[in-house]
């Protein structure tokens, strides 16, 4: 029987945990460090890649993604060494998509040529806002002008450039968001990631919100209107949502993120990186590495990797993950595949009710969430997963 992961492909995620500053909305595994031993980190990342390959066996790598943290703080030589190691222990597809997340500061933009020479062919830029007032509120270290200058440099260096924007920010209304979104579209992008600002308890914004000191946040009704405004504007511009927060022209989707959402296998490398790896025993395991950079580095130097013990995922757990990831996509999920993973997973009466309410669509054995259902995706998932 063909292993299930082949339905989604295989990618490698490399986590660089360091940032110049911690943004007040960010709950990712990122840490401010003034000095980093780049040689030691390069060696450690390559050693952990070797360990991941011992778990997966021979594979063709379809995509590589350098995330963080701020991976554009890495040295191009480190990027080149990591890509080289991936190609050595696995087989790197000729058309592999190799993405780097980057901050649009002038210093990091100055390294773009080096990143291209190292093997990067796609850049995802964390711009987040197109005006200086909001950038400052979000704790960003670049100005709007610097962001646009960095974006132009990126377009000269890479065939594919995406960037992120955050909406439902402090003091933002629908009209200002629509104007900002149209400004972004005029830049001629083929991919945009558009995230609604969420307040996480473990962040600086979370602390302020708990004290009632985070003022000017749009209410839920306005935030919902902004979501639908976003869908209308992006579809009219030929950049429909292929995932809840990601918009692209045809064939410009993030192939790496599609591996996650289509529930493929991926190796997680670096501190706090998660993975899904199906071994030679055909068991899929959820892998996770130590979160703290120093602890991870010490473990790799001592034993060759920073992986925690990983238990095999049950068929039911795999079906749950397949649904949680796949229903984020406009294309939805193949119900035949789900049936093969875990027969009888869905409550048929829940499917009928949700379809009658116009919240889901079932066509040609594919289940997807409708436009009307998108804003209440979590509620739909609670009804479907029992």
C-alpha positions, 0 to 999 in steps of 0.5 A: 500500500502506498504510504499516506504521506505521498499524498502531500509530498516531503519537505524540510523545515529549518528553524533559526530561532534568533531575532534582533528584537521580540515583536509584541504580538509574536508567540513563536519560538524566537529569542533575542541574542546579541552574539551567535556562533554561526559556525557551531550552529551551521554544524549543528543544523547539518548534524540534525539533518543527518539524524532526520534522514536516518528516521525517514530513509531515502526521500526526494525533498520537494521543498525547503523552508527556512523559518524563525525567528529571523532566518535572514540573520543567518550567514549565506554560507550557512544557508548554502551548507544546510541546503548542501547537506539536505541534498547529500542525505536525501535527493533534492528535486531539481525544481525544489522550492527553497524559501527564506523568511526575511525581515525587510531591513536594509542590512538583511536586504543587502544579503539577498544576492548572497542568499540567491547564490546559496540556493534560495529561490523564494523569499517571504518578507515580514512587512506586516504594515505599510505605514510607519505608525503601525509598524512602530506599534507592531514592534517592527524595526523597519520603516515603510520606505525601507520595506519597499526598498527591500522588496524591490531588491528582493524582486531583482534577486528572486523570481518569487517574492511574497510578503505578509500583512497583518490586519485588524490592528490597533486604530485600523478601520475597514477603509484604511485596510482596504486602501492598504491592501490595494496598495500592496496589490499594485506592487504586482505580487503573485502571493500575499499572506494576510493574517488577522491580528490575534492576541496571544496570552504569552506575548507583550500584547497579551499582557497589555490586553489582560490589563485593559491597556491595549486600546483601539482594537477593532471589535469582532464585527469589524474584524469579520468585515475586514476578512470579507473585504479581504476576500472580495478585493483579493479575488477581484485582483486575481489572488483568491485565497487558496488557504484561510490566510494565504492568497496567490495567483494560479501556480504561485502557491507556497508549495512548502506550506501545501505539504503541511496542509495536504498532510505530507511528511516534513522534517523539522530541524532546529530548536522547537521545530515540529515534524511528521516523519513516516519511517520504514515501519510505515508508522508516522511519528510526530517529532519535536525538538527542544525549544531553548536554543542553548539546550538544543545546541548542547544536545546536538553536540552531545548526541547528534540531534535535539529530538525528543522521544516521538510516539507513533500517531494512531490512525485516528490521530492522523485522520484528525490532523489530516482534517485540521490541516486540509480543511484550511485549504480551499480545495478541501480534503479527499474523503476517500483518503480519509476513509483509508486513514480511519474508516467511519471518521465523520458523523454523517448527521453532522455532515448533512446538517453543516451542508444544509446550513451552507457551511461545508460543501461535498462534491466529487468526494471532496469536503471543503468549507464554504466562503460562508463557513470560513469565519467559523472554521473552528466551530465547524471542526468541533462539529466534525471531529468527535 
